[in-house]
Amino acid sequence: MKSDSPIIKALALIDRRAGERMLSTLKESIKDENELVKYFYKLRYDAEQMR
């Protein structure tokens, strides 16, 4: 995700076009993100029931 805005990043995470592959690649880099982005990542991750 290229935006610097945490709101844009959070919205991008809940967009259906962001697939499981993108979520998997973000797994490590999400640790450095804003709490809002982390929350939406976890929400989407749990919704996709990824392991």
N, C-alpha and C positions, 0 to 999 in steps of 0.2 A: 504494500500500500504506500502510495507516494505522498499523500497529503500530510501536512504538519498538524492539521486540526484533529483533535481527539474525537470530535463529534462526527466528522466525515468518516474517520476510520471505524468508529462504532457502527455507523449506518452501513458502511460497506460490508461489515462482518455479518449483518443480518440479511443482506441481499442474497437471494437464492442463486444468483449467478456466481457467487463465490462458492466454489465446490469444496469437497473434502480434501482434495489435493492441496489447495491453497491454505486451508486451515491447518493441514499437517505441516506445511512448510513454515507456518508462523509459530509453531509450537515453541521454538527456542527464543525467537525474537520478541515474543509477546511479554516476556519478563521485564523488558525495559520500557514498556508502554504505560500510558496513563491508566489510572484505576478504572475509568469508564470503559476504555477499550478492553481491558482485562475482563471486566464484568460481561460485556457483550460477547467476547470470545468464548468465555465459559458457558454462557447461555446457549450460544449456537453449537458449541462442541457437545454439550449435553443433549441438545435437541436432535443432533445427528447421531447420537449414541455411538460416538467414535471411541476407539480404545487406543 
